[in-house]
Amino acid sequence: MTKRPRTLTAAFVRTVGRPGVYGDGRGGRGLSLRVHRTLDGRITKTWRQRVRIEGRLTSIGLGPYPEVTLAEARRKALDNSRMVRLGRDPRGRGVPTFAEAAERTIRLHRESWKAGSPLPEQWESTFRLHAAPLLDKPVDRITSADVLRCLSPIWSSKPSAARKARHRIAAVFRWCIGRNYRPDNPVDRAVAALPKANGNGPRHHRALPHREVAGALRAIRRIGDESPAALCVELIALTAVRPGEARGARWDEIDMAAARWTIPAARMKAGREFVVPLSTGALDVLERARALSGKSYVFPSRTGGPLPTKAPGSLLRRSGVASTPHGFRSSARSWMAETGVPAEVAEACLAHVPRSQVVQAYQRSDLLERRAEVLQEWSEYLTRR
């Protein structure tokens, strides 16, 4: 009978004939030789490895002996152990295709998107239209050349679509890096190989110098009279809220007596409830809006729902105002900067969340009273001009 060694040897593996499981010792990375007697009396030998994948002990087949020698089995066991340490599945199941990674990335982001947001469908559409060459490939085999083939056809001809595709494809690879499926983001090198075009830089909303906002509001009143769109634009300019937040304003959010407008978290970009202090100018706009007979919405559409997305912008174009609705936020912010409003107060007026988690931790006050003073001064500034 062959004596069982403390660790496997080539001679033992070759001569052992007793059925059983023979491990390669404590340093063998879970490697073992399994000897089995078949029904016809033959002896078969196969290599197995026990590893812990995502917390579960798993047995992986490494092939039969003698096709796989002891040296080859040890090499395979070492490679598998390294992959497990990197968080990958050595069976090959752990490396998803781009389509699978994109689906999991969207699932992860969905938690931070508002309920009913169109973003999941928009991301899926981007991948379907502009990342088709990547979809069936394992993410660790995708090169910058593959990404370049996706972006180059639309880089100059469709800059907006290219910008979204670049951002969304890069987000998928950032998720892959976080899961140790690959060490780098191929989007970076692909973009470096593309021509620099103005259309692919950051785009800012058209905005007026703050000195011209009062005149713009007078032009809007002449064209829009007391329409929901005209009043909505005035409220946007006076409060510096985002257009979507103003269009969806509801009467049950507004406390006229306290001069407070509480926008629920579900309607805020940052997903946090936000209280807007109402200046005398903003309260005047809301008093005029009462005549619109909106039972729920402050600025109702013809059907009683919220004002359509394009209505404020359309009114601005008809009025000859060279600004987007969102641009009034920039106008207000530039006035705050020029009049010495502290940056943290100005950013709070615009409901901007500090990027630094440290700043967020220490700056817990919403600066409501100070914001009320600033927005009242802004209202008076617009009235005087």
Secondary structure, DSSP 4 states (H G I P E B T S, - for coil): -PPPPSS--HHHHHH--S-EEEE--TTSTTEEEEEEE-TTS-EEEEEEEEEEETTEEEEEEEEEETTS-HHHHHHHHHHHHHHHHTT--TTTTTS-BHHHHHHHHHHHHHTTSPTT-SHHHHHHHHHHHH-GGGTTSBGGG--HHHHHHHHTTTTTT-HHHHHHHHHHHHHHHHHHHHTTS-SS-HHHHHHHTSPP-GGGS--------GGGHHHHHHHHHHHHTT-HHHHHHHHHHHH---HHHHHT-BGGGEETTTTEEEE-GGGSTTSS-EEEEPPHHHHHHHHHHGGG--SSBSSB-TTSSBPPTTHHHHHHHHHT--S-TTHHHHHHHHHHHHTT--HHHHHHHTTPPPS-HHHHHH-----HHHHHHHHHHHHHHHHH-
